[in-house]
């Protein structure tokens, strides 16, 4: 686009420019020209590929809009927020393997497994600490905030197990 065309379109008087084409490179160039050549104080760019967001920021485009990022955020918001994730149902017997993240405020933080009253037919089989280090627990193992607990439990005990491992000290 010619500079004279942009001047005729009023680019030199603009307070804000929105670049919303389907091409990230075009949007970046439009914002940079508006900012550097015409001193437009605020530019907003649509980003089609979220991987380009950091490049836009490094090149001075502070405000970006990404439909992909917005959709992902919406999906994350709709996912269940409880800390228990069913990993696998075991054949026969009504058991499943679940993962539970121990919240910072959980009443079980700092407790040995022997002191935690788990539902009948529930077993903690693996603990993965905050650093991602797995360990097979024993009765003296202590649960810490942020631990990911892998447990085997009866389907009907799932809610109770989640409650025991995630309830805060205030609600316990």
MODELLER restraints for C-alpha pairs under 7 A, 6 or more apart:
rsr = mdl.restraints
at = mdl.atoms
rsr.add(forms.Gaussian(group=physical.xy_distance, feature=features.Distance(at['CA:11:A'], at['CA:38:A']), mean=6.69, stdev=0.5))
rsr.add(forms.Gaussian(group=physical.xy_distance, feature=features.Distance(at['CA:12:A'], at['CA:38:A']), mean=5.18, stdev=0.5))
rsr.add(forms.Gaussian(group=physical.xy_distance, feature=features.Distance(at['CA:14:A'], at['CA:40:A']), mean=6.03, stdev=0.5))
rsr.add(forms.Gaussian(group=physical.xy_distance, feature=features.Distance(at['CA:15:A'], at['CA:40:A']), mean=5.65, stdev=0.5))
rsr.add(forms.Gaussian(group=physical.xy_distance, feature=features.Distance(at['CA:15:A'], at['CA:41:A']), mean=6.00, stdev=0.5))
rsr.add(forms.Gaussian(group=physical.xy_distance, feature=features.Distance(at['CA:15:A'], at['CA:42:A']), mean=6.46, stdev=0.5))
rsr.add(forms.Gaussian(group=physical.xy_distance, feature=features.Distance(at['CA:16:A'], at['CA:40:A']), mean=6.11, stdev=0.5))
rsr.add(forms.Gaussian(group=physical.xy_distance, feature=features.Distance(at['CA:16:A'], at['CA:41:A']), mean=6.47, stdev=0.5))
rsr.add(forms.Gaussian(group=physical.xy_distance, feature=features.Distance(at['CA:16:A'], at['CA:42:A']), mean=4.74, stdev=0.5))
rsr.add(forms.Gaussian(group=physical.xy_distance, feature=features.Distance(at['CA:16:A'], at['CA:43:A']), mean=5.50, stdev=0.5))
rsr.add(forms.Gaussian(group=physical.xy_distance, feature=features.Distance(at['CA:17:A'], at['CA:31:A']), mean=6.97, stdev=0.5))
rsr.add(forms.Gaussian(group=physical.xy_distance, feature=features.Distance(at['CA:17:A'], at['CA:34:A']), mean=6.96, stdev=0.5))
rsr.add(forms.Gaussian(group=physical.xy_distance, feature=features.Distance(at['CA:17:A'], at['CA:42:A']), mean=6.59, stdev=0.5))
rsr.add(forms.Gaussian(group=physical.xy_distance, feature=features.Distance(at['CA:17:A'], at['CA:43:A']), mean=4.84, stdev=0.5))
rsr.add(forms.Gaussian(group=physical.xy_distance, feature=features.Distance(at['CA:17:A'], at['CA:44:A']), mean=6.29, stdev=0.5))
rsr.add(forms.Gaussian(group=physical.xy_distance, feature=features.Distance(at['CA:18:A'], at['CA:43:A']), mean=5.95, stdev=0.5))
rsr.add(forms.Gaussian(group=physical.xy_distance, feature=features.Distance(at['CA:18:A'], at['CA:44:A']), mean=4.81, stdev=0.5))
rsr.add(forms.Gaussian(group=physical.xy_distance, feature=features.Distance(at['CA:18:A'], at['CA:45:A']), mean=5.94, stdev=0.5))
rsr.add(forms.Gaussian(group=physical.xy_distance, feature=features.Distance(at['CA:19:A'], at['CA:27:A']), mean=4.87, stdev=0.5))
rsr.add(forms.Gaussian(group=physical.xy_distance, feature=features.Distance(at['CA:19:A'], at['CA:30:A']), mean=6.32, stdev=0.5))
rsr.add(forms.Gaussian(group=physical.xy_distance, feature=features.Distance(at['CA:19:A'], at['CA:31:A']), mean=6.59, stdev=0.5))
rsr.add(forms.Gaussian(group=physical.xy_distance, feature=features.Distance(at['CA:19:A'], at['CA:44:A']), mean=6.21, stdev=0.5))
rsr.add(forms.Gaussian(group=physical.xy_distance, feature=features.Distance(at['CA:19:A'], at['CA:45:A']), mean=4.78, stdev=0.5))
rsr.add(forms.Gaussian(group=physical.xy_distance, feature=features.Distance(at['CA:19:A'], at['CA:46:A']), mean=6.16, stdev=0.5))
rsr.add(forms.Gaussian(group=physical.xy_distance, feature=features.Distance(at['CA:20:A'], at['CA:27:A']), mean=6.36, stdev=0.5))
rsr.add(forms.Gaussian(group=physical.xy_distance, feature=features.Distance(at['CA:20:A'], at['CA:45:A']), mean=6.03, stdev=0.5))
rsr.add(forms.Gaussian(group=physical.xy_distance, feature=features.Distance(at['CA:20:A'], at['CA:46:A']), mean=4.82, stdev=0.5))
rsr.add(forms.Gaussian(group=physical.xy_distance, feature=features.Distance(at['CA:21:A'], at['CA:27:A']), mean=6.25, stdev=0.5))
rsr.add(forms.Gaussian(group=physical.xy_distance, feature=features.Distance(at['CA:22:A'], at['CA:48:A']), mean=6.57, stdev=0.5))
rsr.add(forms.Gaussian(group=physical.xy_distance, feature=features.Distance(at['CA:23:A'], at['CA:48:A']), mean=6.99, stdev=0.5))
rsr.add(forms.Gaussian(group=physical.xy_distance, feature=features.Distance(at['CA:24:A'], at['CA:47:A']), mean=5.67, stdev=0.5))
rsr.add(forms.Gaussian(group=physical.xy_distance, feature=features.Distance(at['CA:24:A'], at['CA:48:A']), mean=6.15, stdev=0.5))
rsr.add(forms.Gaussian(group=physical.xy_distance, feature=features.Distance(at['CA:27:A'], at['CA:45:A']), mean=5.75, stdev=0.5))
rsr.add(forms.Gaussian(group=physical.xy_distance, feature=features.Distance(at['CA:27:A'], at['CA:46:A']), mean=6.73, stdev=0.5))
rsr.add(forms.Gaussian(group=physical.xy_distance, feature=features.Distance(at['CA:28:A'], at['CA:45:A']), mean=6.87, stdev=0.5))
rsr.add(forms.Gaussian(group=physical.xy_distance, feature=features.Distance(at['CA:28:A'], at['CA:56:A']), mean=6.81, stdev=0.5))
rsr.add(forms.Gaussian(group=physical.xy_distance, feature=features.Distance(at['CA:31:A'], at['CA:43:A']), mean=5.67, stdev=0.5))
rsr.add(forms.Gaussian(group=physical.xy_distance, feature=features.Distance(at['CA:31:A'], at['CA:45:A']), mean=6.88, stdev=0.5))
rsr.add(forms.Gaussian(group=physical.xy_distance, feature=features.Distance(at['CA:31:A'], at['CA:61:A']), mean=7.00, stdev=0.5))
rsr.add(forms.Gaussian(group=physical.xy_distance, feature=features.Distance(at['CA:34:A'], at['CA:40:A']), mean=5.45, stdev=0.5))
rsr.add(forms.Gaussian(group=physical.xy_distance, feature=features.Distance(at['CA:35:A'], at['CA:41:A']), mean=6.49, stdev=0.5))
rsr.add(forms.Gaussian(group=physical.xy_distance, feature=features.Distance(at['CA:43:A'], at['CA:61:A']), mean=6.63, stdev=0.5))
rsr.add(forms.Gaussian(group=physical.xy_distance, feature=features.Distance(at['CA:43:A'], at['CA:63:A']), mean=6.72, stdev=0.5))
rsr.add(forms.Gaussian(group=physical.xy_distance, feature=features.Distance(at['CA:44:A'], at['CA:63:A']), mean=4.96, stdev=0.5))
rsr.add(forms.Gaussian(group=physical.xy_distance, feature=features.Distance(at['CA:44:A'], at['CA:64:A']), mean=5.49, stdev=0.5))
rsr.add(forms.Gaussian(group=physical.xy_distance, feature=features.Distance(at['CA:45:A'], at['CA:63:A']), mean=6.59, stdev=0.5))
rsr.add(forms.Gaussian(group=physical.xy_distance, feature=features.Distance(at['CA:45:A'], at['CA:64:A']), mean=4.82, stdev=0.5))
rsr.add(forms.Gaussian(group=physical.xy_distance, feature=features.Distance(at['CA:45:A'], at['CA:65:A']), mean=6.24, stdev=0.5))
rsr.add(forms.Gaussian(group=physical.xy_distance, feature=features.Distance(at['CA:46:A'], at['CA:64:A']), mean=5.71, stdev=0.5))
rsr.add(forms.Gaussian(group=physical.xy_distance, feature=features.Distance(at['CA:46:A'], at['CA:65:A']), mean=4.77, stdev=0.5))
rsr.add(forms.Gaussian(group=physical.xy_distance, feature=features.Distance(at['CA:46:A'], at['CA:66:A']), mean=5.87, stdev=0.5))
rsr.add(forms.Gaussian(group=physical.xy_distance, feature=features.Distance(at['CA:47:A'], at['CA:53:A']), mean=6.76, stdev=0.5))
rsr.add(forms.Gaussian(group=physical.xy_distance, feature=features.Distance(at['CA:47:A'], at['CA:64:A']), mean=6.50, stdev=0.5))
rsr.add(forms.Gaussian(group=physical.xy_distance, feature=features.Distance(at['CA:47:A'], at['CA:65:A']), mean=5.88, stdev=0.5))
rsr.add(forms.Gaussian(group=physical.xy_distance, feature=features.Distance(at['CA:47:A'], at['CA:66:A']), mean=4.91, stdev=0.5))
rsr.add(forms.Gaussian(group=physical.xy_distance, feature=features.Distance(at['CA:48:A'], at['CA:66:A']), mean=6.08, stdev=0.5))
rsr.add(forms.Gaussian(group=physical.xy_distance, feature=features.Distance(at['CA:50:A'], at['CA:66:A']), mean=6.71, stdev=0.5))
rsr.add(forms.Gaussian(group=physical.xy_distance, feature=features.Distance(at['CA:50:A'], at['CA:68:A']), mean=6.91, stdev=0.5))
rsr.add(forms.Gaussian(group=physical.xy_distance, feature=features.Distance(at['CA:50:A'], at['CA:69:A']), mean=6.74, stdev=0.5))
rsr.add(forms.Gaussian(group=physical.xy_distance, feature=features.Distance(at['CA:83:A'], at['CA:100:A']), mean=5.38, stdev=0.5))
rsr.add(forms.Gaussian(group=physical.xy_distance, feature=features.Distance(at['CA:83:A'], at['CA:101:A']), mean=5.50, stdev=0.5))
rsr.add(forms.Gaussian(group=physical.xy_distance, feature=features.Distance(at['CA:84:A'], at['CA:98:A']), mean=6.62, stdev=0.5))
rsr.add(forms.Gaussian(group=physical.xy_distance, feature=features.Distance(at['CA:84:A'], at['CA:99:A']), mean=5.61, stdev=0.5))
rsr.add(forms.Gaussian(group=physical.xy_distance, feature=features.Distance(at['CA:84:A'], at['CA:100:A']), mean=4.43, stdev=0.5))
rsr.add(forms.Gaussian(group=physical.xy_distance, feature=features.Distance(at['CA:84:A'], at['CA:101:A']), mean=6.94, stdev=0.5))
rsr.add(forms.Gaussian(group=physical.xy_distance, feature=features.Distance(at['CA:84:A'], at['CA:162:A']), mean=6.15, stdev=0.5))
rsr.add(forms.Gaussian(group=physical.xy_distance, feature=features.Distance(at['CA:85:A'], at['CA:98:A']), mean=5.59, stdev=0.5))
rsr.add(forms.Gaussian(group=physical.xy_distance, feature=features.Distance(at['CA:85:A'], at['CA:99:A']), mean=5.09, stdev=0.5))
rsr.add(forms.Gaussian(group=physical.xy_distance, feature=features.Distance(at['CA:85:A'], at['CA:100:A']), mean=6.36, stdev=0.5))
rsr.add(forms.Gaussian(group=physical.xy_distance, feature=features.Distance(at['CA:86:A'], at['CA:97:A']), mean=6.30, stdev=0.5))
rsr.add(forms.Gaussian(group=physical.xy_distance, feature=features.Distance(at['CA:86:A'], at['CA:98:A']), mean=4.39, stdev=0.5))
rsr.add(forms.Gaussian(group=physical.xy_distance, feature=features.Distance(at['CA:86:A'], at['CA:99:A']), mean=6.39, stdev=0.5))
rsr.add(forms.Gaussian(group=physical.xy_distance, feature=features.Distance(at['CA:87:A'], at['CA:97:A']), mean=5.47, stdev=0.5))
rsr.add(forms.Gaussian(group=physical.xy_distance, feature=features.Distance(at['CA:87:A'], at['CA:98:A']), mean=5.10, stdev=0.5))
rsr.add(forms.Gaussian(group=physical.xy_distance, feature=features.Distance(at['CA:87:A'], at['CA:99:A']), mean=6.71, stdev=0.5))
rsr.add(forms.Gaussian(group=physical.xy_distance, feature=features.Distance(at['CA:88:A'], at['CA:96:A']), mean=5.53, stdev=0.5))
rsr.add(forms.Gaussian(group=physical.xy_distance, feature=features.Distance(at['CA:88:A'], at['CA:97:A']), mean=5.16, stdev=0.5))
rsr.add(forms.Gaussian(group=physical.xy_distance, feature=features.Distance(at['CA:89:A'], at['CA:95:A']), mean=6.12, stdev=0.5))
rsr.add(forms.Gaussian(group=physical.xy_distance, feature=features.Distance(at['CA:89:A'], at['CA:96:A']), mean=4.13, stdev=0.5))
rsr.add(forms.Gaussian(group=physical.xy_distance, feature=features.Distance(at['CA:89:A'], at['CA:97:A']), mean=6.32, stdev=0.5))
rsr.add(forms.Gaussian(group=physical.xy_distance, feature=features.Distance(at['CA:90:A'], at['CA:96:A']), mean=5.24, stdev=0.5))
rsr.add(forms.Gaussian(group=physical.xy_distance, feature=features.Distance(at['CA:94:A'], at['CA:154:A']), mean=5.72, stdev=0.5))
rsr.add(forms.Gaussian(group=physical.xy_distance, feature=features.Distance(at['CA:94:A'], at['CA:155:A']), mean=5.80, stdev=0.5))
rsr.add(forms.Gaussian(group=physical.xy_distance, feature=features.Distance(at['CA:95:A'], at['CA:152:A']), mean=6.73, stdev=0.5))
rsr.add(forms.Gaussian(group=physical.xy_distance, feature=features.Distance(at['CA:95:A'], at['CA:153:A']), mean=5.48, stdev=0.5))
rsr.add(forms.Gaussian(group=physical.xy_distance, feature=features.Distance(at['CA:95:A'], at['CA:154:A']), mean=4.35, stdev=0.5))
rsr.add(forms.Gaussian(group=physical.xy_distance, feature=features.Distance(at['CA:95:A'], at['CA:155:A']), mean=5.64, stdev=0.5))
rsr.add(forms.Gaussian(group=physical.xy_distance, feature=features.Distance(at['CA:96:A'], at['CA:152:A']), mean=5.69, stdev=0.5))
rsr.add(forms.Gaussian(group=physical.xy_distance, feature=features.Distance(at['CA:96:A'], at['CA:153:A']), mean=5.65, stdev=0.5))
rsr.add(forms.Gaussian(group=physical.xy_distance, feature=features.Distance(at['CA:96:A'], at['CA:154:A']), mean=6.30, stdev=0.5))
rsr.add(forms.Gaussian(group=physical.xy_distance, feature=features.Distance(at['CA:96:A'], at['CA:155:A']), mean=6.31, stdev=0.5))
rsr.add(forms.Gaussian(group=physical.xy_distance, feature=features.Distance(at['CA:97:A'], at['CA:150:A']), mean=6.94, stdev=0.5))
rsr.add(forms.Gaussian(group=physical.xy_distance, feature=features.Distance(at['CA:97:A'], at['CA:151:A']), mean=5.65, stdev=0.5))
rsr.add(forms.Gaussian(group=physical.xy_distance, feature=features.Distance(at['CA:97:A'], at['CA:152:A']), mean=4.55, stdev=0.5))
rsr.add(forms.Gaussian(group=physical.xy_distance, feature=features.Distance(at['CA:97:A'], at['CA:153:A']), mean=6.55, stdev=0.5))
rsr.add(forms.Gaussian(group=physical.xy_distance, feature=features.Distance(at['CA:98:A'], at['CA:150:A']), mean=5.73, stdev=0.5))
rsr.add(forms.Gaussian(group=physical.xy_distance, feature=features.Distance(at['CA:98:A'], at['CA:151:A']), mean=5.39, stdev=0.5))
rsr.add(forms.Gaussian(group=physical.xy_distance, feature=features.Distance(at['CA:98:A'], at['CA:152:A']), mean=6.38, stdev=0.5))
rsr.add(forms.Gaussian(group=physical.xy_distance, feature=features.Distance(at['CA:99:A'], at['CA:148:A']), mean=6.52, stdev=0.5))
rsr.add(forms.Gaussian(group=physical.xy_distance, feature=features.Distance(at['CA:99:A'], at['CA:149:A']), mean=5.52, stdev=0.5))
rsr.add(forms.Gaussian(group=physical.xy_distance, feature=features.Distance(at['CA:99:A'], at['CA:150:A']), mean=4.61, stdev=0.5))
rsr.add(forms.Gaussian(group=physical.xy_distance, feature=features.Distance(at['CA:99:A'], at['CA:151:A']), mean=6.42, stdev=0.5))
rsr.add(forms.Gaussian(group=physical.xy_distance, feature=features.Distance(at['CA:100:A'], at['CA:148:A']), mean=5.62, stdev=0.5))
rsr.add(forms.Gaussian(group=physical.xy_distance, feature=features.Distance(at['CA:100:A'], at['CA:149:A']), mean=5.10, stdev=0.5))
rsr.add(forms.Gaussian(group=physical.xy_distance, feature=features.Distance(at['CA:100:A'], at['CA:150:A']), mean=6.58, stdev=0.5))
rsr.add(forms.Gaussian(group=physical.xy_distance, feature=features.Distance(at['CA:100:A'], at['CA:162:A']), mean=6.96, stdev=0.5))
rsr.add(forms.Gaussian(group=physical.xy_distance, feature=features.Distance(at['CA:101:A'], at['CA:146:A']), mean=6.07, stdev=0.5))
rsr.add(forms.Gaussian(group=physical.xy_distance, feature=features.Distance(at['CA:101:A'], at['CA:147:A']), mean=5.78, stdev=0.5))
rsr.add(forms.Gaussian(group=physical.xy_distance, feature=features.Distance(at['CA:101:A'], at['CA:148:A']), mean=4.40, stdev=0.5))
rsr.add(forms.Gaussian(group=physical.xy_distance, feature=features.Distance(at['CA:101:A'], at['CA:149:A']), mean=6.16, stdev=0.5))
rsr.add(forms.Gaussian(group=physical.xy_distance, feature=features.Distance(at['CA:102:A'], at['CA:145:A']), mean=5.43, stdev=0.5))
rsr.add(forms.Gaussian(group=physical.xy_distance, feature=features.Distance(at['CA:102:A'], at['CA:146:A']), mean=5.17, stdev=0.5))
rsr.add(forms.Gaussian(group=physical.xy_distance, feature=features.Distance(at['CA:102:A'], at['CA:147:A']), mean=5.40, stdev=0.5))
rsr.add(forms.Gaussian(group=physical.xy_distance, feature=features.Distance(at['CA:102:A'], at['CA:148:A']), mean=6.32, stdev=0.5))
rsr.add(forms.Gaussian(group=physical.xy_distance, feature=features.Distance(at['CA:102:A'], at['CA:165:A']), mean=6.22, stdev=0.5))
rsr.add(forms.Gaussian(group=physical.xy_distance, feature=features.Distance(at['CA:102:A'], at['CA:166:A']), mean=5.71, stdev=0.5))
rsr.add(forms.Gaussian(group=physical.xy_distance, feature=features.Distance(at['CA:103:A'], at['CA:145:A']), mean=5.52, stdev=0.5))
rsr.add(forms.Gaussian(group=physical.xy_distance, feature=features.Distance(at['CA:103:A'], at['CA:146:A']), mean=5.81, stdev=0.5))
rsr.add(forms.Gaussian(group=physical.xy_distance, feature=features.Distance(at['CA:103:A'], at['CA:166:A']), mean=5.98, stdev=0.5))
rsr.add(forms.Gaussian(group=physical.xy_distance, feature=features.Distance(at['CA:104:A'], at['CA:145:A']), mean=4.48, stdev=0.5))
rsr.add(forms.Gaussian(group=physical.xy_distance, feature=features.Distance(at['CA:104:A'], at['CA:146:A']), mean=6.36, stdev=0.5))
rsr.add(forms.Gaussian(group=physical.xy_distance, feature=features.Distance(at['CA:105:A'], at['CA:168:A']), mean=5.12, stdev=0.5))
rsr.add(forms.Gaussian(group=physical.xy_distance, feature=features.Distance(at['CA:105:A'], at['CA:169:A']), mean=6.57, stdev=0.5))
rsr.add(forms.Gaussian(group=physical.xy_distance, feature=features.Distance(at['CA:106:A'], at['CA:165:A']), mean=6.78, stdev=0.5))
rsr.add(forms.Gaussian(group=physical.xy_distance, feature=features.Distance(at['CA:106:A'], at['CA:166:A']), mean=5.12, stdev=0.5))
rsr.add(forms.Gaussian(group=physical.xy_distance, feature=features.Distance(at['CA:106:A'], at['CA:167:A']), mean=5.20, stdev=0.5))
rsr.add(forms.Gaussian(group=physical.xy_distance, feature=features.Distance(at['CA:106:A'], at['CA:168:A']), mean=4.11, stdev=0.5))
rsr.add(forms.Gaussian(group=physical.xy_distance, feature=features.Distance(at['CA:106:A'], at['CA:169:A']), mean=5.91, stdev=0.5))
rsr.add(forms.Gaussian(group=physical.xy_distance, feature=features.Distance(at['CA:107:A'], at['CA:167:A']), mean=6.16, stdev=0.5))
rsr.add(forms.Gaussian(group=physical.xy_distance, feature=features.Distance(at['CA:107:A'], at['CA:168:A']), mean=5.03, stdev=0.5))
rsr.add(forms.Gaussian(group=physical.xy_distance, feature=features.Distance(at['CA:107:A'], at['CA:169:A']), mean=4.30, stdev=0.5))
rsr.add(forms.Gaussian(group=physical.xy_distance, feature=features.Distance(at['CA:107:A'], at['CA:172:A']), mean=6.65, stdev=0.5))
rsr.add(forms.Gaussian(group=physical.xy_distance, feature=features.Distance(at['CA:108:A'], at['CA:143:A']), mean=6.62, stdev=0.5))
rsr.add(forms.Gaussian(group=physical.xy_distance, feature=features.Distance(at['CA:108:A'], at['CA:165:A']), mean=6.20, stdev=0.5))
rsr.add(forms.Gaussian(group=physical.xy_distance, feature=features.Distance(at['CA:109:A'], at['CA:143:A']), mean=5.32, stdev=0.5))
rsr.add(forms.Gaussian(group=physical.xy_distance, feature=features.Distance(at['CA:109:A'], at['CA:144:A']), mean=4.90, stdev=0.5))
rsr.add(forms.Gaussian(group=physical.xy_distance, feature=features.Distance(at['CA:109:A'], at['CA:145:A']), mean=5.72, stdev=0.5))
rsr.add(forms.Gaussian(group=physical.xy_distance, feature=features.Distance(at['CA:110:A'], at['CA:142:A']), mean=5.74, stdev=0.5))
rsr.add(forms.Gaussian(group=physical.xy_distance, feature=features.Distance(at['CA:110:A'], at['CA:143:A']), mean=5.54, stdev=0.5))
rsr.add(forms.Gaussian(group=physical.xy_distance, feature=features.Distance(at['CA:110:A'], at['CA:144:A']), mean=5.68, stdev=0.5))
rsr.add(forms.Gaussian(group=physical.xy_distance, feature=features.Distance(at['CA:111:A'], at['CA:142:A']), mean=5.27, stdev=0.5))
rsr.add(forms.Gaussian(group=physical.xy_distance, feature=features.Distance(at['CA:111:A'], at['CA:143:A']), mean=5.84, stdev=0.5))
rsr.add(forms.Gaussian(group=physical.xy_distance, feature=features.Distance(at['CA:112:A'], at['CA:139:A']), mean=6.63, stdev=0.5))
rsr.add(forms.Gaussian(group=physical.xy_distance, feature=features.Distance(at['CA:112:A'], at['CA:140:A']), mean=5.29, stdev=0.5))
rsr.add(forms.Gaussian(group=physical.xy_distance, feature=features.Distance(at['CA:112:A'], at['CA:141:A']), mean=5.33, stdev=0.5))
rsr.add(forms.Gaussian(group=physical.xy_distance, feature=features.Distance(at['CA:112:A'], at['CA:142:A']), mean=4.24, stdev=0.5))
rsr.add(forms.Gaussian(group=physical.xy_distance, feature=features.Distance(at['CA:112:A'], at['CA:143:A']), mean=6.51, stdev=0.5))
rsr.add(forms.Gaussian(group=physical.xy_distance, feature=features.Distance(at['CA:113:A'], at['CA:139:A']), mean=5.09, stdev=0.5))
rsr.add(forms.Gaussian(group=physical.xy_distance, feature=features.Distance(at['CA:113:A'], at['CA:140:A']), mean=6.16, stdev=0.5))
rsr.add(forms.Gaussian(group=physical.xy_distance, feature=features.Distance(at['CA:113:A'], at['CA:141:A']), mean=5.81, stdev=0.5))
rsr.add(forms.Gaussian(group=physical.xy_distance, feature=features.Distance(at['CA:113:A'], at['CA:142:A']), mean=6.19, stdev=0.5))
rsr.add(forms.Gaussian(group=physical.xy_distance, feature=features.Distance(at['CA:114:A'], at['CA:139:A']), mean=4.80, stdev=0.5))
rsr.add(forms.Gaussian(group=physical.xy_distance, feature=features.Distance(at['CA:114:A'], at['CA:140:A']), mean=6.50, stdev=0.5))
rsr.add(forms.Gaussian(group=physical.xy_distance, feature=features.Distance(at['CA:118:A'], at['CA:161:A']), mean=6.47, stdev=0.5))
rsr.add(forms.Gaussian(group=physical.xy_distance, feature=features.Distance(at['CA:119:A'], at['CA:157:A']), mean=6.31, stdev=0.5))
rsr.add(forms.Gaussian(group=physical.xy_distance, feature=features.Distance(at['CA:119:A'], at['CA:160:A']), mean=6.77, stdev=0.5))
rsr.add(forms.Gaussian(group=physical.xy_distance, feature=features.Distance(at['CA:119:A'], at['CA:161:A']), mean=6.25, stdev=0.5))
rsr.add(forms.Gaussian(group=physical.xy_distance, feature=features.Distance(at['CA:121:A'], at['CA:153:A']), mean=5.98, stdev=0.5))
rsr.add(forms.Gaussian(group=physical.xy_distance, feature=features.Distance(at['CA:121:A'], at['CA:154:A']), mean=6.36, stdev=0.5))
rsr.add(forms.Gaussian(group=physical.xy_distance, feature=features.Distance(at['CA:122:A'], at['CA:151:A']), mean=6.95, stdev=0.5))
rsr.add(forms.Gaussian(group=physical.xy_distance, feature=features.Distance(at['CA:122:A'], at['CA:152:A']), mean=5.60, stdev=0.5))
rsr.add(forms.Gaussian(group=physical.xy_distance, feature=features.Distance(at['CA:122:A'], at['CA:153:A']), mean=4.22, stdev=0.5))
rsr.add(forms.Gaussian(group=physical.xy_distance, feature=features.Distance(at['CA:122:A'], at['CA:154:A']), mean=6.68, stdev=0.5))
rsr.add(forms.Gaussian(group=physical.xy_distance, feature=features.Distance(at['CA:123:A'], at['CA:151:A']), mean=5.44, stdev=0.5))
rsr.add(forms.Gaussian(group=physical.xy_distance, feature=features.Distance(at['CA:123:A'], at['CA:152:A']), mean=5.25, stdev=0.5))
rsr.add(forms.Gaussian(group=physical.xy_distance, feature=features.Distance(at['CA:123:A'], at['CA:153:A']), mean=6.44, stdev=0.5))
rsr.add(forms.Gaussian(group=physical.xy_distance, feature=features.Distance(at['CA:124:A'], at['CA:149:A']), mean=6.71, stdev=0.5))
rsr.add(forms.Gaussian(group=physical.xy_distance, feature=features.Distance(at['CA:124:A'], at['CA:150:A']), mean=5.99, stdev=0.5))
rsr.add(forms.Gaussian(group=physical.xy_distance, feature=features.Distance(at['CA:124:A'], at['CA:151:A']), mean=4.24, stdev=0.5))
rsr.add(forms.Gaussian(group=physical.xy_distance, feature=features.Distance(at['CA:124:A'], at['CA:152:A']), mean=6.51, stdev=0.5))
rsr.add(forms.Gaussian(group=physical.xy_distance, feature=features.Distance(at['CA:125:A'], at['CA:136:A']), mean=6.28, stdev=0.5))
rsr.add(forms.Gaussian(group=physical.xy_distance, feature=features.Distance(at['CA:125:A'], at['CA:137:A']), mean=6.67, stdev=0.5))
rsr.add(forms.Gaussian(group=physical.xy_distance, feature=features.Distance(at['CA:125:A'], at['CA:150:A']), mean=5.81, stdev=0.5))
rsr.add(forms.Gaussian(group=physical.xy_distance, feature=features.Distance(at['CA:125:A'], at['CA:151:A']), mean=5.37, stdev=0.5))
rsr.add(forms.Gaussian(group=physical.xy_distance, feature=features.Distance(at['CA:126:A'], at['CA:134:A']), mean=6.76, stdev=0.5))
rsr.add(forms.Gaussian(group=physical.xy_distance, feature=features.Distance(at['CA:126:A'], at['CA:135:A']), mean=5.87, stdev=0.5))
rsr.add(forms.Gaussian(group=physical.xy_distance, feature=features.Distance(at['CA:126:A'], at['CA:136:A']), mean=4.84, stdev=0.5))
rsr.add(forms.Gaussian(group=physical.xy_distance, feature=features.Distance(at['CA:126:A'], at['CA:137:A']), mean=6.08, stdev=0.5))
rsr.add(forms.Gaussian(group=physical.xy_distance, feature=features.Distance(at['CA:126:A'], at['CA:149:A']), mean=5.97, stdev=0.5))
rsr.add(forms.Gaussian(group=physical.xy_distance, feature=features.Distance(at['CA:126:A'], at['CA:150:A']), mean=5.02, stdev=0.5))
rsr.add(forms.Gaussian(group=physical.xy_distance, feature=features.Distance(at['CA:126:A'], at['CA:151:A']), mean=6.95, stdev=0.5))
rsr.add(forms.Gaussian(group=physical.xy_distance, feature=features.Distance(at['CA:127:A'], at['CA:134:A']), mean=5.63, stdev=0.5))
rsr.add(forms.Gaussian(group=physical.xy_distance, feature=features.Distance(at['CA:127:A'], at['CA:135:A']), mean=5.44, stdev=0.5))
rsr.add(forms.Gaussian(group=physical.xy_distance, feature=features.Distance(at['CA:127:A'], at['CA:136:A']), mean=6.41, stdev=0.5))
rsr.add(forms.Gaussian(group=physical.xy_distance, feature=features.Distance(at['CA:127:A'], at['CA:137:A']), mean=6.56, stdev=0.5))
rsr.add(forms.Gaussian(group=physical.xy_distance, feature=features.Distance(at['CA:127:A'], at['CA:147:A']), mean=6.44, stdev=0.5))
rsr.add(forms.Gaussian(group=physical.xy_distance, feature=features.Distance(at['CA:127:A'], at['CA:148:A']), mean=5.73, stdev=0.5))
rsr.add(forms.Gaussian(group=physical.xy_distance, feature=features.Distance(at['CA:127:A'], at['CA:149:A']), mean=4.69, stdev=0.5))
rsr.add(forms.Gaussian(group=physical.xy_distance, feature=features.Distance(at['CA:127:A'], at['CA:150:A']), mean=6.23, stdev=0.5))
rsr.add(forms.Gaussian(group=physical.xy_distance, feature=features.Distance(at['CA:128:A'], at['CA:134:A']), mean=4.12, stdev=0.5))
rsr.add(forms.Gaussian(group=physical.xy_distance, feature=features.Distance(at['CA:128:A'], at['CA:135:A']), mean=6.32, stdev=0.5))
rsr.add(forms.Gaussian(group=physical.xy_distance, feature=features.Distance(at['CA:128:A'], at['CA:147:A']), mean=5.63, stdev=0.5))
rsr.add(forms.Gaussian(group=physical.xy_distance, feature=features.Distance(at['CA:128:A'], at['CA:148:A']), mean=4.99, stdev=0.5))
rsr.add(forms.Gaussian(group=physical.xy_distance, feature=features.Distance(at['CA:128:A'], at['CA:149:A']), mean=6.43, stdev=0.5))
rsr.add(forms.Gaussian(group=physical.xy_distance, feature=features.Distance(at['CA:129:A'], at['CA:146:A']), mean=6.76, stdev=0.5))
rsr.add(forms.Gaussian(group=physical.xy_distance, feature=features.Distance(at['CA:129:A'], at['CA:147:A']), mean=4.54, stdev=0.5))
rsr.add(forms.Gaussian(group=physical.xy_distance, feature=features.Distance(at['CA:129:A'], at['CA:148:A']), mean=6.35, stdev=0.5))
rsr.add(forms.Gaussian(group=physical.xy_distance, feature=features.Distance(at['CA:130:A'], at['CA:146:A']), mean=5.50, stdev=0.5))
rsr.add(forms.Gaussian(group=physical.xy_distance, feature=features.Distance(at['CA:130:A'], at['CA:147:A']), mean=5.72, stdev=0.5))
